């Protein structure tokens, strides 16, 4: 890819409004989290029953292209070492209790980020027998990232806003 193309992509990304994840426009929990975290955000990813489209995009934010770790954003294995949850997919009946237990294991103050349309409002799975509901029906959600699946740049932009970087 030529250097001119890379510069054009960089200008286009900077020109977009950062409404998603902007701590000044977020809920009080998001604003407080951005002040507390100051450039570091450890998240536990929970797949509550998705089609894996959002997981692919989340995996790509840690690739060399987006490199979310340079902004202090990391995925952690233990919820006890995290600042919040990154939840994808509609919450299935079998995942409602594990999601609540994982939520309870994250120390206060914690944030919950719903990634994708399915996590926000069940998306195409709305009304299905095995679906308990959206993430906000099971645990309180502080930040929603729309899209099916959301663009990796939008995920990074939202998480950077949450981390205050």
Residue frames as a rotation matrix with the C-alpha (Angstrom) as fourth column:
UNK 1
0.591 0.807 0.000 0.00
0.807 -0.591 0.000 0.00
0.000 0.000 -1.000 0.00
UNK 2
-0.105 -0.657 0.746 1.40
0.593 -0.644 -0.484 3.38
0.798 0.392 0.457 -0.91
UNK 3
-0.741 -0.271 -0.615 2.22
0.666 -0.420 -0.617 6.06
-0.091 -0.866 0.492 1.64
UNK 4
-0.871 0.477 0.123 -0.35
-0.412 -0.842 0.347 8.40
0.269 0.252 0.930 0.06
UNK 5
-0.066 0.875 -0.480 -3.10
-0.070 0.476 0.877 5.80
0.995 0.092 0.029 0.54
UNK 6
-0.222 -0.082 -0.972 -2.10
0.883 0.405 -0.236 5.31
0.413 -0.911 -0.017 4.18
UNK 7
-0.968 -0.135 -0.212 -2.22
0.214 -0.887 -0.409 9.06
-0.133 -0.441 0.887 4.79
UNK 8
-0.578 0.816 0.026 -5.67
-0.501 -0.379 0.778 9.26
0.644 0.437 0.628 3.17
UNK 9
0.063 0.575 -0.816 -6.94
0.418 0.727 0.544 6.46
0.906 -0.375 -0.195 5.41
UNK 10
-0.540 -0.358 -0.762 -5.47
0.837 -0.133 -0.530 8.20
0.088 -0.924 0.371 8.46
UNK 11
-0.972 0.224 0.076 -7.15
-0.224 -0.974 0.016 11.50
0.078 -0.001 0.997 7.57
UNK 12
-0.253 0.937 -0.241 -10.48
-0.317 0.155 0.936 9.75
0.914 0.313 0.257 7.00
UNK 13
-0.020 0.219 -0.975 -10.30
0.754 0.644 0.129 8.02
0.656 -0.733 -0.178 10.40
UNK 14
-0.763 -0.310 -0.568 -9.41
0.624 -0.583 -0.520 11.25
-0.170 -0.751 0.638 12.20
UNK 15
-0.892 0.422 0.166 -12.15
-0.297 -0.820 0.489 13.18
0.342 0.387 0.856 10.39
UNK 16
-0.172 0.876 -0.451 -14.92
0.332 0.482 0.810 10.93
0.927 -0.011 -0.374 11.70
UNK 17
0.064 0.235 0.970 -16.72
-0.795 -0.576 0.192 12.18
0.603 -0.783 0.151 14.83
UNK 18
-0.757 -0.411 -0.508 -15.88
-0.013 0.787 -0.617 10.08
0.653 -0.460 -0.601 17.87
UNK 19
-0.028 0.840 0.542 -19.41
-0.838 -0.315 0.446 9.98
0.545 -0.442 0.713 19.24
UNK 20
0.758 0.279 -0.589 -19.11
-0.016 0.912 0.411 6.32
0.652 -0.302 0.696 20.16
UNK 21
0.386 -0.607 -0.694 -17.24
0.870 0.491 0.054 6.00
0.308 -0.625 0.718 23.41
UNK 22
-0.254 -0.444 0.859 -16.73
0.113 -0.896 -0.430 9.73
0.961 -0.012 0.278 23.91
UNK 23
-0.544 0.017 -0.839 -16.49
0.801 0.310 -0.513 10.06
0.251 -0.951 -0.182 27.70
UNK 24
-0.967 0.195 -0.164 -18.00
-0.125 -0.924 -0.360 13.55
-0.222 -0.328 0.918 27.65
UNK 25
-0.363 0.874 -0.323 -21.15
-0.854 -0.173 0.491 12.19
0.374 0.454 0.809 26.01
UNK 26
-0.524 0.078 -0.848 -21.32
0.062 0.997 0.054 8.91
0.850 -0.024 -0.527 27.92
UNK 27
0.625 0.725 -0.288 -23.16
0.271 0.144 0.952 7.77
0.732 -0.673 -0.106 31.00
UNK 28
0.680 -0.366 0.636 -21.82
-0.700 -0.582 0.414 8.88
0.218 -0.726 -0.652 34.40
UNK 29
0.750 -0.418 0.513 -20.20
0.027 0.794 0.607 5.46
-0.661 -0.441 0.607 34.84
UNK 30
0.609 -0.524 0.595 -18.34
0.776 0.240 -0.583 5.83
0.162 0.817 0.553 31.52
UNK 31
0.598 -0.380 0.706 -17.14
-0.181 -0.922 -0.342 9.34
0.781 0.077 -0.620 32.43
UNK 32
0.697 -0.328 0.638 -15.96
-0.682 -0.027 0.731 8.14
-0.222 -0.944 -0.242 35.85
UNK 33
0.756 -0.418 0.504 -14.29
0.398 0.905 0.153 5.10
-0.519 0.085 0.850 34.29
UNK 34
0.632 -0.530 0.565 -12.38
0.508 -0.268 -0.819 7.25
0.585 0.805 0.099 31.79
UNK 35
0.538 -0.428 0.726 -11.06
-0.625 -0.781 0.003 9.40
0.565 -0.456 -0.687 34.64
UNK 36
0.681 -0.226 0.697 -10.16
-0.544 0.481 0.688 6.38
-0.490 -0.847 0.204 36.78
UNK 37
0.818 -0.309 0.484 -8.58
0.452 0.867 -0.210 4.20
-0.355 0.391 0.849 34.10
UNK 38
0.623 -0.569 -0.537 -6.32
-0.510 -0.816 0.273 6.90
-0.593 0.104 -0.798 32.58
UNK 39
0.144 -0.569 -0.809 -5.08
-0.986 -0.012 -0.167 4.96
0.085 0.822 -0.563 29.60
UNK 40
-0.907 -0.415 -0.072 -5.39
-0.407 0.907 -0.107 1.38
0.110 -0.068 -0.992 30.79
UNK 41
0.115 0.989 0.097 -8.35
-0.986 0.125 -0.113 -0.90
-0.124 -0.083 0.989 30.23
UNK 42
-0.940 -0.340 0.020 -8.39
-0.339 0.940 0.041 -4.63
-0.033 0.032 -0.999 31.02
UNK 43
-0.028 0.991 -0.129 -11.50
-0.999 -0.033 -0.034 -6.41
-0.038 0.128 0.991 29.74
UNK 44
-0.692 -0.008 0.722 -12.89
-0.093 0.993 -0.077 -9.92
-0.716 -0.120 -0.688 30.05
UNK 45
-0.606 0.471 -0.641 -14.57
-0.766 -0.129 0.630 -11.01
0.214 0.873 0.439 26.84
UNK 46
-0.554 0.535 0.639 -17.78
-0.081 0.728 -0.680 -13.00
-0.829 -0.429 -0.360 27.22
UNK 47
-0.839 0.369 -0.399 -19.47
-0.395 0.090 0.914 -14.59
0.374 0.925 0.070 24.21
UNK 48
-0.591 0.675 0.441 -23.07
-0.515 0.104 -0.851 -14.84
-0.620 -0.730 0.287 25.40
UNK 49
0.004 0.593 0.805 -24.29
0.382 0.743 -0.549 -16.69
-0.924 0.310 -0.224 22.30
UNK 50
0.203 0.055 -0.978 -23.14
-0.623 -0.763 -0.172 -14.87
-0.755 0.644 -0.120 19.18
UNK 51
0.980 0.156 0.126 -22.51
0.017 0.562 -0.827 -16.03
-0.200 0.812 0.548 15.61
UNK 52
0.298 -0.955 -0.015 -18.75
0.711 0.212 0.670 -15.23
-0.637 -0.210 0.742 16.06
UNK 53
0.456 -0.117 0.882 -18.80
0.713 -0.546 -0.440 -12.27
0.533 0.830 -0.165 13.66
UNK 54
0.871 -0.098 0.482 -18.06
-0.310 -0.871 0.382 -9.84
0.382 -0.482 -0.789 16.49
UNK 55
0.745 -0.633 0.210 -15.35
0.113 0.431 0.895 -12.14
-0.657 -0.643 0.393 17.88
UNK 56
0.310 -0.626 0.715 -13.50
0.951 0.215 -0.224 -11.97
-0.013 0.750 0.662 14.57
UNK 57
0.497 -0.067 0.865 -13.61
0.242 -0.947 -0.212 -8.17
0.833 0.315 -0.454 14.68
UNK 58
0.932 -0.189 0.311 -12.50
-0.358 -0.321 0.877 -8.12
-0.066 -0.928 -0.367 18.33
UNK 59
0.551 -0.770 0.322 -9.58
0.585 0.631 0.509 -10.41
-0.595 -0.092 0.798 17.46
UNK 60
0.293 -0.439 0.849 -8.61
0.865 -0.256 -0.431 -8.06
0.407 0.861 0.304 14.63
UNK 61
0.879 0.007 0.476 -8.34
-0.118 -0.966 0.232 -5.03
0.461 -0.260 -0.848 16.94
UNK 62
0.679 -0.691 0.247 -5.28
-0.256 0.092 0.962 -6.72
-0.688 -0.717 -0.115 18.47
UNK 63
0.577 -0.479 0.662 -3.68
0.805 0.473 -0.359 -7.32
-0.140 0.740 0.658 15.05
UNK 64
-0.465 -0.852 -0.239 -0.86
0.767 -0.523 0.370 -5.06
-0.441 -0.011 0.897 13.82
UNK 65
-0.397 0.362 0.843 -3.38
0.647 -0.541 0.537 -3.06
0.651 0.759 -0.020 11.79
UNK 66
0.499 0.695 0.517 -5.32
0.063 -0.625 0.778 -1.68
0.864 -0.356 -0.356 14.77
UNK 67
-0.370 -0.815 -0.446 -3.01
0.483 0.242 -0.841 -2.68
0.793 -0.527 0.304 17.67
UNK 68
0.569 0.726 0.385 -5.34
0.005 -0.471 0.882 -1.83
0.822 -0.500 -0.272 20.57
UNK 69
0.573 -0.392 -0.719 -2.65
0.815 0.366 0.449 -2.77
0.087 -0.844 0.529 23.09
UNK 70
-0.505 -0.786 0.357 -0.68
0.725 -0.611 -0.318 0.36
0.468 0.098 0.878 22.24
UNK 71
-0.201 0.532 0.823 -3.61
-0.312 -0.831 0.461 2.29
0.929 -0.164 0.333 23.76
UNK 72
-0.807 -0.197 0.557 -3.53
-0.585 0.126 -0.801 0.19
0.087 -0.972 -0.217 26.94
UNK 73
0.303 0.951 0.065 -6.51
-0.949 0.307 -0.068 -2.01
-0.085 -0.041 0.996 25.99
UNK 74
-0.770 -0.573 -0.280 -6.05
-0.581 0.811 -0.062 -5.70
0.263 0.115 -0.958 26.81
UNK 75
0.438 0.828 -0.351 -8.12
-0.539 0.554 0.634 -8.83
0.719 -0.088 0.689 27.17
UNK 76
-0.537 -0.554 0.636 -7.70
-0.839 0.267 -0.475 -10.68
0.094 -0.788 -0.608 30.45
UNK 77
-0.567 0.278 -0.775 -8.59
-0.015 0.938 0.348 -14.26
0.823 0.209 -0.528 31.32
UNK 78
-0.547 0.324 -0.772 -9.74
0.827 0.348 -0.441 -13.67
0.126 -0.880 -0.458 34.89
UNK 79
0.283 0.726 0.626 -12.67
0.508 -0.667 0.545 -11.36
0.814 0.164 -0.558 35.63
UNK 80
0.747 -0.017 -0.664 -11.10
0.644 -0.227 0.731 -10.55
-0.164 -0.974 -0.158 39.01
UNK 81
-0.280 -0.920 -0.276 -8.23
0.679 -0.393 0.620 -8.78
-0.679 -0.013 0.734 37.26
UNK 82
-0.444 0.187 0.876 -10.44
0.831 -0.280 0.481 -6.75
0.335 0.942 -0.031 34.91
UNK 83
-0.946 0.176 -0.271 -11.99
-0.072 -0.933 -0.353 -3.31
-0.315 -0.315 0.896 34.75
UNK 84
-0.096 0.964 -0.248 -15.05
-0.791 -0.225 -0.569 -4.54
-0.604 0.141 0.784 32.90
UNK 85
-0.152 0.187 0.970 -16.72
0.336 0.933 -0.127 -6.93
-0.929 0.307 -0.205 30.50
UNK 86
-0.590 0.023 -0.807 -16.81
-0.754 -0.372 0.540 -6.97
-0.288 0.928 0.237 26.71
UNK 87
-0.320 0.597 0.736 -19.98
0.037 0.784 -0.620 -8.91
-0.947 -0.171 -0.273 25.84
UNK 88
-0.760 0.091 -0.644 -20.98
-0.650 -0.152 0.745 -10.13
-0.030 0.984 0.175 22.38
UNK 89
-0.786 0.481 -0.388 -24.13
0.140 0.750 0.646 -11.82
0.602 0.453 -0.657 21.13
UNK 90
0.164 0.885 0.435 -27.62
-0.649 -0.235 0.723 -12.12
0.743 -0.401 0.536 22.51
UNK 91
-0.626 -0.364 0.690 -27.70
-0.776 0.378 -0.505 -13.73
-0.078 -0.851 -0.519 25.94
UNK 92
-0.268 0.505 -0.821 -28.90
-0.290 0.770 0.568 -17.30
0.919 0.390 -0.060 25.56
UNK 93
0.732 0.635 0.247 -30.77
-0.451 0.180 0.874 -19.10
0.510 -0.752 0.418 28.31
UNK 94
0.734 -0.499 -0.460 -27.69
0.610 0.782 0.125 -21.20
0.297 -0.372 0.879 29.07
UNK 95
-0.269 -0.933 0.241 -25.40
0.732 -0.360 -0.579 -18.15
0.626 0.021 0.779 29.31
UNK 96
0.423 0.501 0.755 -27.53
-0.064 -0.815 0.576 -15.86
0.904 -0.292 -0.312 31.49
UNK 97
0.994 -0.037 -0.105 -26.32
0.110 0.166 0.980 -17.29
-0.019 -0.985 0.169 34.82
UNK 98
0.235 -0.972 0.002 -22.62
0.960 0.233 0.153 -17.49
-0.149 -0.034 0.988 33.79
UNK 99
-0.120 -0.234 0.965 -22.80
0.507 -0.850 -0.144 -13.87
0.854 0.472 0.220 32.57
UNK 100
0.745 0.442 0.499 -24.24
-0.202 -0.563 0.801 -12.74
0.635 -0.698 -0.330 35.91
UNK 101
0.850 -0.474 -0.231 -21.54
0.460 0.453 0.763 -14.67
-0.257 -0.755 0.603 37.80
UNK 102
-0.066 -0.895 0.442 -18.80
0.973 -0.156 -0.171 -13.17
0.222 0.419 0.881 35.65
UNK 103
0.172 0.234 0.957 -20.31
0.156 -0.966 0.208 -9.70
0.973 0.113 -0.202 36.14
UNK 104
0.960 0.244 0.140 -20.33
-0.106 -0.146 0.984 -10.23
0.260 -0.959 -0.114 39.92
UNK 105
0.585 -0.798 -0.147 -16.68
0.781 0.505 0.367 -11.37
-0.218 -0.329 0.919 39.85
UNK 106
-0.058 -0.591 0.805 -15.45
0.663 -0.626 -0.411 -8.11
0.747 0.509 0.428 38.27
UNK 107
-0.419 -0.150 -0.896 -14.42
0.873 -0.337 -0.352 -5.65
-0.249 -0.930 0.272 41.01
UNK 108
0.717 0.696 0.031 -16.25
0.694 -0.709 -0.123 -2.33
-0.064 0.109 -0.992 41.45
UNK 109
0.212 0.830 -0.516 -16.35
-0.473 -0.375 -0.797 0.12
-0.855 0.413 0.313 39.71
UNK 110
-0.555 -0.333 0.762 -16.85
0.384 0.711 0.590 -1.92
-0.738 0.620 -0.267 36.57
UNK 111
-0.241 0.462 -0.854 -18.03
-0.811 -0.579 -0.085 -1.21
-0.534 0.672 0.514 33.07
UNK 112
-0.123 0.273 0.954 -19.94
0.400 0.894 -0.204 -3.40
-0.908 0.356 -0.219 30.65
UNK 113
-0.472 -0.098 -0.876 -19.54
-0.701 -0.560 0.441 -2.91
-0.534 0.822 0.195 26.90
UNK 114
0.309 0.630 0.712 -22.12
0.172 0.700 -0.694 -4.52
-0.935 0.337 0.108 24.58
UNK 115
-0.600 -0.628 -0.496 -20.49
-0.440 -0.259 0.860 -5.14
-0.668 0.734 -0.121 21.19
UNK 116
-0.982 0.187 0.024 -22.68
0.107 0.445 0.889 -5.56
0.156 0.876 -0.457 18.12
UNK 117
-0.439 0.893 0.101 -26.36
-0.722 -0.417 0.552 -5.35
0.535 0.170 0.828 17.32
UNK 118
0.070 0.468 -0.881 -27.11
0.163 0.866 0.473 -8.75
0.984 -0.177 -0.016 18.85
UNK 119
-0.574 -0.340 -0.745 -25.72
0.773 0.075 -0.630 -7.66
0.270 -0.937 0.220 22.21
UNK 120
-0.980 0.182 0.076 -27.61
-0.194 -0.959 -0.205 -4.37
0.036 -0.216 0.976 22.01
UNK 121
-0.248 0.968 0.019 -31.08
-0.894 -0.222 -0.390 -5.64
-0.373 -0.113 0.921 20.99
UNK 122
0.063 0.152 0.986 -30.75
-0.097 0.985 -0.146 -9.34
-0.993 -0.086 0.077 20.04
UNK 123
-0.610 -0.401 -0.684 -30.46
-0.651 -0.238 0.720 -8.46
-0.452 0.884 -0.116 16.33
UNK 124
-0.328 0.455 -0.828 -31.63
-0.746 0.413 0.523 -11.27
0.579 0.789 0.204 14.04
UNK 125
-0.765 -0.020 -0.644 -32.00
0.259 0.906 -0.335 -13.59
0.590 -0.423 -0.688 17.04
UNK 126
-0.781 0.518 0.348 -34.81
-0.619 -0.573 -0.537 -11.53
-0.079 -0.635 0.769 18.61
UNK 127
0.198 0.978 0.066 -37.71
-0.977 0.202 -0.062 -13.74
-0.074 -0.052 0.996 19.65
UNK 128
-0.147 -0.309 -0.940 -35.80
-0.452 0.866 -0.214 -17.01
0.880 0.393 -0.266 19.32
UNK 129
0.747 0.552 -0.370 -36.63
0.001 0.556 0.831 -19.72
0.664 -0.621 0.415 21.83
UNK 130
0.400 -0.668 -0.627 -33.16
0.861 0.508 0.007 -20.06
0.314 -0.543 0.779 23.28
UNK 131
-0.460 -0.591 0.663 -32.57
0.388 -0.805 -0.449 -16.32
0.799 0.050 0.600 23.70
UNK 132
-0.202 0.295 -0.934 -32.99
0.964 -0.109 -0.243 -14.76
-0.173 -0.949 -0.263 27.15
UNK 133
0.873 0.473 -0.120 -32.62
0.439 -0.868 -0.233 -11.22
-0.215 0.151 -0.965 25.80
UNK 134
0.555 -0.688 0.467 -30.12
0.010 -0.557 -0.831 -8.46
0.832 0.466 -0.302 25.14
UNK 135
-0.377 -0.798 -0.471 -27.14
0.591 0.184 -0.785 -7.95
0.713 -0.574 0.402 27.43
UNK 136
-0.775 0.091 0.625 -28.89
-0.387 -0.851 -0.356 -5.00
0.500 -0.518 0.695 29.11
UNK 137
0.360 0.931 -0.059 -31.73
-0.570 0.270 0.776 -7.36
0.739 -0.246 0.628 30.10
UNK 138
0.600 -0.207 -0.773 -29.28
0.491 0.858 0.152 -9.46
0.632 -0.470 0.616 32.16
UNK 139
-0.042 -0.661 -0.749 -26.61
0.945 -0.271 0.185 -7.01
-0.325 -0.700 0.636 33.42
UNK 140
0.735 0.306 -0.605 -26.41
0.187 -0.949 -0.253 -3.19
-0.651 0.073 -0.755 33.33
UNK 141
0.220 -0.616 0.756 -24.68
0.975 0.106 -0.198 -1.93
0.042 0.781 0.624 30.17
UNK 142
0.208 -0.256 -0.944 -22.59
0.373 -0.872 0.318 1.25
-0.904 -0.418 -0.086 30.18
UNK 143
-0.283 -0.386 -0.878 -21.47
-0.673 -0.572 0.468 1.43
-0.683 0.724 -0.097 26.54
UNK 144
0.488 0.470 0.736 -22.94
0.260 0.726 -0.636 -0.01
-0.833 0.502 0.232 23.33
UNK 145
-0.566 -0.654 -0.502 -21.05
-0.422 -0.294 0.858 -0.38
-0.708 0.697 -0.109 20.07
UNK 146
0.492 0.870 0.031 -23.47
-0.391 0.252 -0.885 -0.78
-0.778 0.424 0.465 17.14
UNK 147
-0.136 -0.451 -0.882 -22.89
-0.991 0.048 0.128 -2.79
-0.015 0.891 -0.454 13.99
UNK 148
0.619 0.354 0.701 -23.33
-0.339 0.926 -0.168 -6.28
-0.708 -0.134 0.693 12.61
UNK 149
0.352 -0.409 -0.842 -20.45
0.936 0.127 0.329 -6.84
-0.027 -0.903 0.428 13.09
UNK 150
0.909 -0.042 -0.414 -19.02
0.031 -0.985 0.169 -3.49
-0.415 -0.167 -0.894 14.19
UNK 151
0.705 -0.701 0.110 -16.03
-0.009 -0.164 -0.986 -2.08
0.709 0.694 -0.122 12.38
UNK 152
0.289 -0.659 -0.694 -12.75
0.918 0.395 0.007 -2.75
0.270 -0.640 0.720 14.25
UNK 153
-0.662 -0.525 0.536 -11.91
0.400 -0.851 -0.340 0.96
0.634 -0.011 0.773 14.06
UNK 154
0.105 0.788 0.606 -15.23
-0.400 -0.525 0.752 1.75
0.910 -0.321 0.260 15.79
UNK 155
0.772 0.121 -0.624 -14.48
0.430 0.625 0.652 -0.77
0.469 -0.771 0.430 18.53
UNK 156
-0.213 -0.937 -0.276 -11.02
0.933 -0.112 -0.342 0.71
0.290 -0.330 0.898 19.12
UNK 157
-0.561 0.050 0.826 -12.42
0.024 -0.997 0.077 4.27
0.828 0.063 0.558 19.06
UNK 158
0.516 0.835 0.190 -15.11
-0.244 -0.069 0.967 3.36
0.821 -0.546 0.168 21.62
UNK 159
0.680 -0.301 -0.669 -12.69
0.686 0.583 0.435 1.55
0.259 -0.755 0.603 23.92
UNK 160
-0.476 -0.854 0.212 -10.18
0.730 -0.518 -0.446 4.39
0.490 -0.057 0.870 23.68
UNK 161
-0.191 0.507 0.841 -12.92
-0.290 -0.847 0.445 6.81
0.938 -0.159 0.309 24.71
UNK 162
0.817 0.520 -0.250 -13.72
0.024 0.403 0.915 4.55
0.576 -0.753 0.317 27.63
UNK 163
0.372 -0.771 -0.518 -10.08
0.917 0.391 0.076 4.26
0.144 -0.503 0.852 28.66
UNK 164
0.856 -0.001 -0.516 -9.51
0.169 -0.944 0.282 7.99
-0.488 -0.329 -0.809 28.30
UNK 165
-0.203 -0.972 0.114 -6.73
0.454 0.009 0.891 7.70
-0.867 0.233 0.440 25.72
